[in-house]
Amino acid sequence: MFTREKGTLVLIIFVLCGLVIGGLIGELTAGVSWLSWLGYGKQFGIHDPITLDLGVVQISFGLLFTINVSSIIGIAIAIFLYRKF
């Protein structure tokens, strides 16, 4: 059972790395005319943070996802590499 949990953790790490690296590539190639399609994406989530003011402590909650084409390609490559190794 430990190896199954370890495999799941490694898969999550691979997917997160693919997501971050793909997003970075999408941001870097957004200015290049023939690669600008990699930066096309969408943002969704809570744009305006929800604030909880308790007088002494103020806590803000917010969550925003930005997905672009290269992020999706990065996730696909990460899953492929996970299955390969």
ZIBEL-V951433 format. One record per residue. N is the residue number from 1. OMEGA is omega in whole degrees, 0 to 359 (NA if undefined). NEAR is the number of other ideal C-beta (glycine too) atoms within 8 Angstrom. Layout:
((N & OMEGA & NEAR) (N & OMEGA & NEAR))
This chain:
((1 & 180 & 4) (2 & 181 & 5) (3 & 178 & 6) (4 & 178 & 7) (5 & 179 & 8) (6 & 178 & 8) (7 & 178 & 8) (8 & 179 & 8) (9 & 178 & 8) (10 & 177 & 9) (11 & 179 & 10) (12 & 179 & 8) (13 & 178 & 8) (14 & 181 & 12) (15 & 178 & 12) (16 & 177 & 8) (17 & 177 & 10) (18 & 179 & 15) (19 & 182 & 12) (20 & 181 & 9) (21 & 177 & 9) (22 & 177 & 16) (23 & 178 & 13) (24 & 178 & 8) (25 & 178 & 11) (26 & 178 & 15) (27 & 182 & 9) (28 & 183 & 7) (29 & 181 & 12) (30 & 181 & 9) (31 & 180 & 5) (32 & 189 & 7) (33 & 184 & 4) (34 & 175 & 4) (35 & 185 & 8) (36 & 179 & 11) (37 & 178 & 6) (38 & 180 & 13) (39 & 180 & 13) (40 & 182 & 7) (41 & 185 & 10) (42 & 174 & 6) (43 & 175 & 9) (44 & 181 & 6) (45 & 179 & 8) (46 & 183 & 9) (47 & 178 & 6) (48 & 183 & 5) (49 & 174 & 7) (50 & 184 & 8) (51 & 175 & 8) (52 & 183 & 8) (53 & 180 & 5) (54 & 179 & 7) (55 & 181 & 4) (56 & 183 & 3) (57 & 176 & 5) (58 & 183 & 7) (59 & 178 & 7) (60 & 179 & 8) (61 & 177 & 9) (62 & 180 & 10) (63 & 182 & 6) (64 & 178 & 9) (65 & 174 & 7) (66 & 181 & 9) (67 & 174 & 9) (68 & 185 & 15) (69 & 182 & 11) (70 & 174 & 13) (71 & 179 & 15) (72 & 176 & 10) (73 & 178 & 10) (74 & 177 & 16) (75 & 179 & 12) (76 & 178 & 9) (77 & 179 & 10) (78 & 178 & 13) (79 & 177 & 12) (80 & 180 & 8) (81 & 178 & 9) (82 & 180 & 11) (83 & 181 & 6) (84 & 182 & 5) (85 & NA & 4))
